[in-house]
Amino acid sequence: MSDYPEVSFEDRMSTVDFRVSDRAHIEVDSDVCRSCTTRECVHACPANLFVPTDDGVILFNYEQCFECGTCYLLCNKEGAITWTYPDGGEGVTFRKG
């Protein structure tokens, strides 16, 4: 038995605001990604924001990124992912539920 109440995904997400910047804080180098066979970023992203295409490219939808850094930490290809913090006042904000 857990000490925490069960909370639905929808209720959890209702406490998250995304202030989308015009500048992507994560960029993916498609040329590097084409040679990747493991696709760690696709499998590990908790928000499912990495999308592989039929031609080997990986697209990244930064608009609802939690900024956890998992993709950057797990990617095993030098230079495939460039991660920076979003501009001030932009990005993800967690509110008390």
Biopython code that builds the backbone (N, CA, C, O; Angstrom):
import numpy as np
from Bio.PDB.StructureBuilder import StructureBuilder

atoms = [
    (1, "MET", "N", (0.839, -1.187, 0.000)),
    (1, "MET", "CA", (0.000, 0.000, 0.000)),
    (1, "MET", "C", (0.882, 1.248, 0.000)),
    (1, "MET", "O", (1.838, 1.344, 0.769)),
    (2, "SER", "N", (0.554, 2.185, -0.857)),
    (2, "SER", "CA", (1.340, 3.402, -1.011)),
    (2, "SER", "C", (0.848, 4.489, -0.057)),
    (2, "SER", "O", (-0.336, 4.562, 0.272)),
    (3, "ASP", "N", (1.776, 5.323, 0.375)),
    (3, "ASP", "CA", (1.424, 6.475, 1.199)),
    (3, "ASP", "C", (0.909, 7.638, 0.359)),
    (3, "ASP", "O", (0.424, 8.634, 0.897)),
    (4, "TYR", "N", (1.015, 7.508, -0.951)),
    (4, "TYR", "CA", (0.600, 8.575, -1.847)),
    (4, "TYR", "C", (-0.715, 8.199, -2.530)),
    (4, "TYR", "O", (-0.906, 7.045, -2.913)),
    (5, "PRO", "N", (-1.613, 9.159, -2.683)),
    (5, "PRO", "CA", (-2.879, 8.858, -3.373)),
    (5, "PRO", "C", (-2.623, 8.638, -4.861)),
    (5, "PRO", "O", (-1.703, 9.220, -5.436)),
    (6, "GLU", "N", (-3.442, 7.796, -5.474)),
    (6, "GLU", "CA", (-3.328, 7.594, -6.915)),
    (6, "GLU", "C", (-3.811, 8.850, -7.625)),
    (6, "GLU", "O", (-4.853, 9.414, -7.290)),
    (7, "VAL", "N", (-3.030, 9.275, -8.612)),
    (7, "VAL", "CA", (-3.364, 10.471, -9.375)),
    (7, "VAL", "C", (-3.325, 10.090, -10.851)),
    (7, "VAL", "O", (-2.363, 9.480, -11.318)),
    (8, "SER", "N", (-4.367, 10.450, -11.573)),
    (8, "SER", "CA", (-4.417, 10.123, -12.993)),
    (8, "SER", "C", (-3.388, 10.933, -13.766)),
    (8, "SER", "O", (-2.921, 11.972, -13.299)),
    (9, "PHE", "N", (-3.044, 10.454, -14.943)),
    (9, "PHE", "CA", (-2.113, 11.156, -15.814)),
    (9, "PHE", "C", (-2.646, 12.554, -16.141)),
    (9, "PHE", "O", (-1.895, 13.529, -16.137)),
    (10, "GLU", "N", (-3.940, 12.637, -16.422)),
    (10, "GLU", "CA", (-4.549, 13.920, -16.762)),
    (10, "GLU", "C", (-4.427, 14.909, -15.600)),
    (10, "GLU", "O", (-4.141, 16.087, -15.811)),
    (11, "ASP", "N", (-4.648, 14.420, -14.365)),
    (11, "ASP", "CA", (-4.519, 15.301, -13.200)),
    (11, "ASP", "C", (-3.078, 15.750, -13.000)),
    (11, "ASP", "O", (-2.828, 16.903, -12.649)),
    (12, "ARG", "N", (-2.127, 14.842, -13.223)),
    (12, "ARG", "CA", (-0.716, 15.220, -13.103)),
    (12, "ARG", "C", (-0.347, 16.280, -14.140)),
    (12, "ARG", "O", (0.328, 17.261, -13.830)),
    (13, "MET", "N", (-0.796, 16.067, -15.360)),
    (13, "MET", "CA", (-0.452, 17.001, -16.432)),
    (13, "MET", "C", (-1.148, 18.348, -16.256)),
    (13, "MET", "O", (-0.697, 19.347, -16.816)),
    (14, "SER", "N", (-2.226, 18.395, -15.499)),
    (14, "SER", "CA", (-2.906, 19.673, -15.273)),
    (14, "SER", "C", (-2.085, 20.606, -14.390)),
    (14, "SER", "O", (-2.409, 21.786, -14.260)),
    (15, "THR", "N", (-1.021, 20.077, -13.782)),
    (15, "THR", "CA", (-0.150, 20.909, -12.946)),
    (15, "THR", "C", (1.103, 21.358, -13.700)),
    (15, "THR", "O", (2.021, 21.922, -13.105)),
    (16, "VAL", "N", (1.135, 21.109, -14.990)),
    (16, "VAL", "CA", (2.301, 21.446, -15.804)),
    (16, "VAL", "C", (1.925, 22.506, -16.829)),
    (16, "VAL", "O", (0.934, 22.362, -17.544)),
    (17, "ASP", "N", (2.715, 23.567, -16.898)),
    (17, "ASP", "CA", (2.550, 24.593, -17.924)),
    (17, "ASP", "C", (3.781, 24.578, -18.825)),
    (17, "ASP", "O", (4.909, 24.433, -18.354)),
    (18, "PHE", "N", (3.550, 24.727, -20.106)),
    (18, "PHE", "CA", (4.648, 24.823, -21.063)),
    (18, "PHE", "C", (4.604, 26.211, -21.689)),
    (18, "PHE", "O", (3.630, 26.568, -22.352)),
    (19, "ARG", "N", (5.645, 26.979, -21.481)),
    (19, "ARG", "CA", (5.772, 28.288, -22.121)),
    (19, "ARG", "C", (6.749, 28.102, -23.280)),
    (19, "ARG", "O", (7.968, 28.119, -23.108)),
    (20, "VAL", "N", (6.184, 27.929, -24.435)),
    (20, "VAL", "CA", (6.962, 27.535, -25.606)),
    (20, "VAL", "C", (7.760, 28.706, -26.156)),
    (20, "VAL", "O", (7.222, 29.778, -26.434)),
    (21, "SER", "N", (9.046, 28.475, -26.304)),
    (21, "SER", "CA", (9.962, 29.463, -26.862)),
    (21, "SER", "C", (9.985, 29.335, -28.387)),
    (21, "SER", "O", (9.650, 28.285, -28.936)),
    (22, "ASP", "N", (10.378, 30.395, -29.050)),
    (22, "ASP", "CA", (10.591, 30.324, -30.499)),
    (22, "ASP", "C", (11.848, 29.531, -30.825)),
    (22, "ASP", "O", (12.009, 29.042, -31.944)),
    (23, "ARG", "N", (12.747, 29.404, -29.836)),
    (23, "ARG", "CA", (14.012, 28.699, -30.020)),
    (23, "ARG", "C", (13.939, 27.333, -29.347)),
    (23, "ARG", "O", (13.624, 27.237, -28.161)),
    (24, "ALA", "N", (14.227, 26.289, -30.096)),
    (24, "ALA", "CA", (14.260, 24.941, -29.521)),
    (24, "ALA", "C", (15.462, 24.818, -28.590)),
    (24, "ALA", "O", (16.575, 25.182, -28.969)),
    (25, "HIS", "N", (15.252, 24.314, -27.388)),
    (25, "HIS", "CA", (16.360, 24.149, -26.437)),
    (25, "HIS", "C", (17.092, 22.829, -26.643)),
    (25, "HIS", "O", (18.161, 22.609, -26.073)),
    (26, "ILE", "N", (16.519, 21.958, -27.453)),
    (26, "ILE", "CA", (17.179, 20.712, -27.838)),
    (26, "ILE", "C", (17.165, 20.637, -29.352)),
    (26, "ILE", "O", (16.133, 20.837, -29.994)),
    (27, "GLU", "N", (18.326, 20.346, -29.909)),
    (27, "GLU", "CA", (18.431, 20.165, -31.352)),
    (27, "GLU", "C", (19.025, 18.802, -31.632)),
    (27, "GLU", "O", (19.930, 18.351, -30.929)),
    (28, "VAL", "N", (18.512, 18.145, -32.664)),
    (28, "VAL", "CA", (18.953, 16.804, -33.032)),
    (28, "VAL", "C", (19.636, 16.891, -34.386)),
    (28, "VAL", "O", (19.080, 17.441, -35.337)),
    (29, "ASP", "N", (20.845, 16.346, -34.471)),
    (29, "ASP", "CA", (21.596, 16.329, -35.726)),
    (29, "ASP", "C", (21.203, 15.076, -36.507)),
    (29, "ASP", "O", (21.632, 13.971, -36.175)),
    (30, "SER", "N", (20.399, 15.253, -37.528)),
    (30, "SER", "CA", (19.877, 14.129, -38.307)),
    (30, "SER", "C", (20.964, 13.284, -38.947)),
    (30, "SER", "O", (20.814, 12.068, -39.065)),
    (31, "ASP", "N", (22.055, 13.913, -39.363)),
    (31, "ASP", "CA", (23.138, 13.155, -39.999)),
    (31, "ASP", "C", (23.763, 12.164, -39.017)),
    (31, "ASP", "O", (24.090, 11.039, -39.396)),
    (32, "VAL", "N", (23.930, 12.573, -37.767)),
    (32, "VAL", "CA", (24.490, 11.687, -36.753)),
    (32, "VAL", "C", (23.478, 10.597, -36.404)),
    (32, "VAL", "O", (23.854, 9.438, -36.235)),
    (33, "CYS", "N", (22.219, 10.952, -36.298)),
    (33, "CYS", "CA", (21.178, 10.002, -35.889)),
    (33, "CYS", "C", (20.938, 8.891, -36.910)),
    (33, "CYS", "O", (20.518, 7.794, -36.541)),
    (34, "ARG", "N", (21.193, 9.158, -38.156)),
    (34, "ARG", "CA", (20.966, 8.133, -39.185)),
    (34, "ARG", "C", (21.772, 6.867, -38.929)),
    (34, "ARG", "O", (21.331, 5.772, -39.279)),
    (35, "SER", "N", (22.940, 7.004, -38.324)),
    (35, "SER", "CA", (23.772, 5.825, -38.080)),
    (35, "SER", "C", (23.472, 5.155, -36.740)),
    (35, "SER", "O", (24.085, 4.137, -36.417)),
    (36, "CYS", "N", (22.564, 5.690, -35.969)),
    (36, "CYS", "CA", (22.228, 5.129, -34.656)),
    (36, "CYS", "C", (21.335, 3.907, -34.830)),
    (36, "CYS", "O", (20.364, 3.943, -35.586)),
    (37, "THR", "N", (21.660, 2.844, -34.143)),
    (37, "THR", "CA", (20.857, 1.631, -34.212)),
    (37, "THR", "C", (20.045, 1.372, -32.948)),
    (37, "THR", "O", (19.154, 0.522, -32.955)),
    (38, "THR", "N", (20.332, 2.081, -31.877)),
    (38, "THR", "CA", (19.662, 1.809, -30.603)),
    (38, "THR", "C", (18.530, 2.770, -30.264)),
    (38, "THR", "O", (17.603, 2.393, -29.547)),
    (39, "ARG", "N", (18.584, 3.990, -30.757)),
    (39, "ARG", "CA", (17.520, 4.976, -30.569)),
    (39, "ARG", "C", (17.138, 5.174, -29.096)),
    (39, "ARG", "O", (15.958, 5.160, -28.743)),
    (40, "GLU", "N", (18.143, 5.357, -28.251)),
    (40, "GLU", "CA", (17.883, 5.547, -26.822)),
    (40, "GLU", "C", (16.927, 6.704, -26.551)),
    (40, "GLU", "O", (16.048, 6.596, -25.696)),
    (41, "CYS", "N", (17.090, 7.801, -27.269)),
    (41, "CYS", "CA", (16.250, 8.978, -27.038)),
    (41, "CYS", "C", (14.778, 8.674, -27.287)),
    (41, "CYS", "O", (13.912, 9.154, -26.556)),
    (42, "VAL", "N", (14.492, 7.882, -28.312)),
    (42, "VAL", "CA", (13.112, 7.542, -28.646)),
    (42, "VAL", "C", (12.479, 6.726, -27.526)),
    (42, "VAL", "O", (11.334, 6.966, -27.142)),
    (43, "HIS", "N", (13.225, 5.768, -27.009)),
    (43, "HIS", "CA", (12.687, 4.852, -26.003)),
    (43, "HIS", "C", (12.666, 5.449, -24.597)),
    (43, "HIS", "O", (11.824, 5.063, -23.787)),
    (44, "ALA", "N", (13.559, 6.366, -24.293)),
    (44, "ALA", "CA", (13.705, 6.853, -22.921)),
    (44, "ALA", "C", (12.936, 8.135, -22.616)),
    (44, "ALA", "O", (12.671, 8.420, -21.448)),
    (45, "CYS", "N", (12.580, 8.895, -23.606)),
    (45, "CYS", "CA", (11.908, 10.177, -23.360)),
    (45, "CYS", "C", (10.558, 9.940, -22.680)),
    (45, "CYS", "O", (9.685, 9.289, -23.253)),
    (46, "PRO", "N", (10.380, 10.468, -21.454)),
    (46, "PRO", "CA", (9.120, 10.231, -20.751)),
    (46, "PRO", "C", (7.911, 10.898, -21.403)),
    (46, "PRO", "O", (6.772, 10.525, -21.122)),
    (47, "ALA", "N", (8.147, 11.867, -22.259)),
    (47, "ALA", "CA", (7.045, 12.560, -22.936)),
    (47, "ALA", "C", (6.854, 12.076, -24.373)),
    (47, "ALA", "O", (5.986, 12.587, -25.081)),
    (48, "ASN", "N", (7.646, 11.104, -24.812)),
    (48, "ASN", "CA", (7.560, 10.550, -26.171)),
    (48, "ASN", "C", (7.678, 11.629, -27.242)),
    (48, "ASN", "O", (6.869, 11.688, -28.168)),
    (49, "LEU", "N", (8.692, 12.480, -27.107)),
    (49, "LEU", "CA", (8.846, 13.605, -28.019)),
    (49, "LEU", "C", (9.795, 13.351, -29.179)),
    (49, "LEU", "O", (9.903, 14.185, -30.078)),
    (50, "PHE", "N", (10.487, 12.214, -29.176)),
    (50, "PHE", "CA", (11.389, 11.874, -30.272)),
    (50, "PHE", "C", (10.662, 10.918, -31.212)),
    (50, "PHE", "O", (10.143, 9.888, -30.782)),
    (51, "VAL", "N", (10.630, 11.266, -32.495)),
    (51, "VAL", "CA", (9.880, 10.487, -33.470)),
    (51, "VAL", "C", (10.808, 10.074, -34.612)),
    (51, "VAL", "O", (11.298, 10.925, -35.355)),
    (52, "PRO", "N", (11.050, 8.755, -34.753)),
    (52, "PRO", "CA", (11.873, 8.300, -35.881)),
    (52, "PRO", "C", (11.057, 8.326, -37.177)),
    (52, "PRO", "O", (9.861, 8.035, -37.175)),
    (53, "THR", "N", (11.712, 8.675, -38.264)),
    (53, "THR", "CA", (11.055, 8.679, -39.571)),
    (53, "THR", "C", (11.580, 7.511, -40.397)),
    (53, "THR", "O", (12.570, 6.878, -40.031)),
    (54, "ASP", "N", (10.920, 7.235, -41.499)),
    (54, "ASP", "CA", (11.307, 6.110, -42.352)),
    (54, "ASP", "C", (12.694, 6.257, -42.957)),
    (54, "ASP", "O", (13.329, 5.257, -43.293)),
    (55, "ASP", "N", (13.177, 7.495, -43.102)),
    (55, "ASP", "CA", (14.488, 7.699, -43.722)),
    (55, "ASP", "C", (15.627, 7.789, -42.701)),
    (55, "ASP", "O", (16.738, 8.193, -43.045)),
    (56, "GLY", "N", (15.352, 7.409, -41.437)),
    (56, "GLY", "CA", (16.403, 7.356, -40.427)),
    (56, "GLY", "C", (16.587, 8.615, -39.610)),
    (56, "GLY", "O", (17.414, 8.645, -38.699)),
    (57, "VAL", "N", (15.842, 9.644, -39.914)),
    (57, "VAL", "CA", (15.926, 10.896, -39.176)),
    (57, "VAL", "C", (15.109, 10.768, -37.895)),
    (57, "VAL", "O", (14.129, 10.025, -37.850)),
    (58, "ILE", "N", (15.512, 11.491, -36.862)),
    (58, "ILE", "CA", (14.715, 11.556, -35.644)),
    (58, "ILE", "C", (14.270, 12.999, -35.461)),
    (58, "ILE", "O", (15.092, 13.911, -35.380)),
    (59, "LEU", "N", (12.971, 13.189, -35.399)),
    (59, "LEU", "CA", (12.401, 14.515, -35.182)),
    (59, "LEU", "C", (12.179, 14.704, -33.690)),
    (59, "LEU", "O", (11.846, 13.750, -32.987)),
    (60, "PHE", "N", (12.360, 15.925, -33.201)),
    (60, "PHE", "CA", (12.139, 16.222, -31.798)),
    (60, "PHE", "C", (11.133, 17.348, -31.672)),
    (60, "PHE", "O", (11.299, 18.410, -32.273)),
    (61, "ASN", "N", (10.088, 17.116, -30.889)),
    (61, "ASN", "CA", (9.035, 18.104, -30.656)),
    (61, "ASN", "C", (9.257, 18.727, -29.284)),
    (61, "ASN", "O", (8.782, 18.194, -28.281)),
    (62, "TYR", "N", (9.963, 19.830, -29.226)),
    (62, "TYR", "CA", (10.374, 20.408, -27.949)),
    (62, "TYR", "C", (9.253, 21.103, -27.186)),
    (62, "TYR", "O", (9.433, 21.446, -26.018)),
    (63, "GLU", "N", (8.127, 21.314, -27.801)),
    (63, "GLU", "CA", (7.071, 22.130, -27.212)),
    (63, "GLU", "C", (6.550, 21.608, -25.872)),
    (63, "GLU", "O", (6.104, 22.409, -25.050)),
    (64, "GLN", "N", (6.590, 20.307, -25.622)),
    (64, "GLN", "CA", (6.100, 19.761, -24.350)),
    (64, "GLN", "C", (7.186, 18.961, -23.641)),
    (64, "GLN", "O", (6.921, 17.924, -23.032)),
    (65, "CYS", "N", (8.396, 19.457, -23.730)),
    (65, "CYS", "CA", (9.547, 18.806, -23.099)),
    (65, "CYS", "C", (9.565, 19.104, -21.602)),
    (65, "CYS", "O", (9.354, 20.244, -21.191)),
    (66, "PHE", "N", (9.817, 18.077, -20.788)),
    (66, "PHE", "CA", (9.922, 18.236, -19.342)),
    (66, "PHE", "C", (11.297, 18.738, -18.905)),
    (66, "PHE", "O", (11.509, 19.025, -17.727)),
    (67, "GLU", "N", (12.232, 18.846, -19.853)),
    (67, "GLU", "CA", (13.594, 19.314, -19.579)),
    (67, "GLU", "C", (14.319, 18.440, -18.565)),
    (67, "GLU", "O", (15.093, 18.938, -17.747)),
    (68, "CYS", "N", (14.067, 17.139, -18.621)),
    (68, "CYS", "CA", (14.685, 16.229, -17.656)),
    (68, "CYS", "C", (16.122, 15.874, -18.024)),
    (68, "CYS", "O", (16.903, 15.491, -17.154)),
    (69, "GLY", "N", (16.482, 15.997, -19.309)),
    (69, "GLY", "CA", (17.840, 15.696, -19.749)),
    (69, "GLY", "C", (18.111, 14.236, -20.023)),
    (69, "GLY", "O", (19.246, 13.871, -20.330)),
    (70, "THR", "N", (17.102, 13.387, -19.922)),
    (70, "THR", "CA", (17.289, 11.949, -20.140)),
    (70, "THR", "C", (17.867, 11.666, -21.518)),
    (70, "THR", "O", (18.788, 10.859, -21.646)),
    (71, "CYS", "N", (17.345, 12.310, -22.539)),
    (71, "CYS", "CA", (17.826, 12.082, -23.901)),
    (71, "CYS", "C", (19.304, 12.413, -24.024)),
    (71, "CYS", "O", (20.070, 11.669, -24.637)),
    (72, "TYR", "N", (19.690, 13.521, -23.445)),
    (72, "TYR", "CA", (21.077, 13.972, -23.522)),
    (72, "TYR", "C", (22.015, 13.026, -22.783)),
    (72, "TYR", "O", (23.130, 12.769, -23.238)),
    (73, "LEU", "N", (21.569, 12.516, -21.657)),
    (73, "LEU", "CA", (22.399, 11.606, -20.863)),
    (73, "LEU", "C", (22.534, 10.229, -21.496)),
    (73, "LEU", "O", (23.583, 9.599, -21.370)),
    (74, "LEU", "N", (21.499, 9.751, -22.171)),
    (74, "LEU", "CA", (21.511, 8.397, -22.715)),
    (74, "LEU", "C", (22.037, 8.282, -24.135)),
    (74, "LEU", "O", (22.482, 7.208, -24.541)),
    (75, "CYS", "N", (21.995, 9.352, -24.886)),
    (75, "CYS", "CA", (22.421, 9.289, -26.284)),
    (75, "CYS", "C", (23.892, 8.908, -26.354)),
    (75, "CYS", "O", (24.734, 9.516, -25.692)),
    (76, "ASN", "N", (24.196, 7.893, -27.165)),
    (76, "ASN", "CA", (25.577, 7.422, -27.253)),
    (76, "ASN", "C", (26.296, 7.908, -28.514)),
    (76, "ASN", "O", (27.375, 7.409, -28.834)),
    (77, "LYS", "N", (25.729, 8.849, -29.216)),
    (77, "LYS", "CA", (26.352, 9.376, -30.437)),
    (77, "LYS", "C", (26.867, 10.782, -30.186)),
    (77, "LYS", "O", (26.100, 11.684, -29.847)),
    (78, "GLU", "N", (28.142, 10.958, -30.352)),
    (78, "GLU", "CA", (28.775, 12.262, -30.131)),
    (78, "GLU", "C", (28.151, 13.336, -31.013)),
    (78, "GLU", "O", (28.197, 13.239, -32.239)),
    (79, "GLY", "N", (27.568, 14.360, -30.390)),
    (79, "GLY", "CA", (27.024, 15.487, -31.120)),
    (79, "GLY", "C", (25.631, 15.294, -31.689)),
    (79, "GLY", "O", (25.139, 16.170, -32.400)),
    (80, "ALA", "N", (24.984, 14.181, -31.400)),
    (80, "ALA", "CA", (23.647, 13.956, -31.956)),
    (80, "ALA", "C", (22.625, 14.885, -31.326)),
    (80, "ALA", "O", (21.724, 15.377, -32.005)),
    (81, "ILE", "N", (22.764, 15.125, -30.020)),
    (81, "ILE", "CA", (21.811, 15.974, -29.312)),
    (81, "ILE", "C", (22.548, 17.147, -28.688)),
    (81, "ILE", "O", (23.535, 16.968, -27.975)),
    (82, "THR", "N", (22.064, 18.338, -28.963)),
    (82, "THR", "CA", (22.570, 19.552, -28.338)),
    (82, "THR", "C", (21.480, 20.056, -27.401)),
    (82, "THR", "O", (20.367, 20.348, -27.838)),
    (83, "TRP", "N", (21.799, 20.159, -26.112)),
    (83, "TRP", "CA", (20.820, 20.525, -25.092)),
    (83, "TRP", "C", (21.263, 21.791, -24.397)),
    (83, "TRP", "O", (22.393, 21.877, -23.916)),
    (84, "THR", "N", (20.380, 22.777, -24.341)),
    (84, "THR", "CA", (20.620, 24.005, -23.594)),
    (84, "THR", "C", (19.357, 24.314, -22.799)),
    (84, "THR", "O", (18.291, 23.770, -23.089)),
    (85, "TYR", "N", (19.468, 25.172, -21.812)),
    (85, "TYR", "CA", (18.278, 25.582, -21.075)),
    (85, "TYR", "C", (17.433, 26.495, -21.948)),
    (85, "TYR", "O", (17.978, 27.248, -22.755)),
    (86, "PRO", "N", (16.109, 26.444, -21.803)),
    (86, "PRO", "CA", (15.259, 27.392, -22.524)),
    (86, "PRO", "C", (15.561, 28.815, -22.060)),
    (86, "PRO", "O", (16.112, 29.019, -20.978)),
    (87, "ASP", "N", (15.204, 29.777, -22.872)),
    (87, "ASP", "CA", (15.370, 31.177, -22.503)),
    (87, "ASP", "C", (14.579, 31.464, -21.231)),
    (87, "ASP", "O", (13.583, 30.797, -20.955)),
    (88, "GLY", "N", (15.015, 32.445, -20.465)),
    (88, "GLY", "CA", (14.376, 32.799, -19.198)),
    (88, "GLY", "C", (12.876, 33.005, -19.319)),
    (88, "GLY", "O", (12.407, 33.694, -20.225)),
    (89, "GLY", "N", (12.124, 32.405, -18.403)),
    (89, "GLY", "CA", (10.676, 32.526, -18.402)),
    (89, "GLY", "C", (9.972, 31.594, -19.349)),
    (89, "GLY", "O", (8.744, 31.603, -19.430)),
    (90, "GLU", "N", (10.732, 30.779, -20.074)),
    (90, "GLU", "CA", (10.131, 29.850, -21.025)),
    (90, "GLU", "C", (10.497, 28.419, -20.643)),
    (90, "GLU", "O", (11.403, 28.188, -19.842)),
    (91, "GLY", "N", (9.787, 27.479, -21.222)),
    (91, "GLY", "CA", (10.021, 26.075, -20.909)),
    (91, "GLY", "C", (8.924, 25.540, -19.996)),
    (91, "GLY", "O", (7.816, 26.074, -19.961)),
    (92, "VAL", "N", (9.240, 24.498, -19.270)),
    (92, "VAL", "CA", (8.253, 23.831, -18.429)),
    (92, "VAL", "C", (8.181, 24.487, -17.041)),
    (92, "VAL", "O", (9.196, 24.901, -16.481)),
    (93, "THR", "N", (6.977, 24.570, -16.509)),
    (93, "THR", "CA", (6.756, 25.065, -15.153)),
    (93, "THR", "C", (5.825, 24.092, -14.454)),
    (93, "THR", "O", (4.754, 23.770, -14.969)),
    (94, "PHE", "N", (6.233, 23.619, -13.272)),
    (94, "PHE", "CA", (5.402, 22.710, -12.501)),
    (94, "PHE", "C", (4.696, 23.495, -11.411)),
    (94, "PHE", "O", (5.333, 24.200, -10.629)),
    (95, "ARG", "N", (3.385, 23.371, -11.363)),
    (95, "ARG", "CA", (2.588, 24.069, -10.339)),
    (95, "ARG", "C", (2.138, 23.061, -9.288)),
    (95, "ARG", "O", (2.020, 21.868, -9.570)),
    (96, "LYS", "N", (1.895, 23.535, -8.114)),
    (96, "LYS", "CA", (1.375, 22.668, -7.069)),
    (96, "LYS", "C", (-0.053, 22.295, -7.437)),
    (96, "LYS", "O", (-0.861, 23.156, -7.781)),
    (97, "GLY", "N", (-0.352, 21.012, -7.362)),
    (97, "GLY", "CA", (-1.661, 20.493, -7.775)),
    (97, "GLY", "C", (-2.762, 20.728, -6.795)),
    (97, "GLY", "O", (-3.902, 20.333, -7.041)),
]
sb = StructureBuilder()
sb.init_structure("model")
sb.init_model(0)
sb.init_chain("A")
sb.init_seg("    ")
for serial, (resi, resn, name, xyz) in enumerate(atoms, 1):
    if name == "N":
        sb.init_residue(resn, " ", resi, " ")
    sb.init_atom(name, np.array(xyz, "f"), 0.0, 1.0, " ", f" {name:<3s}", serial, name[0])
structure = sb.get_structure()
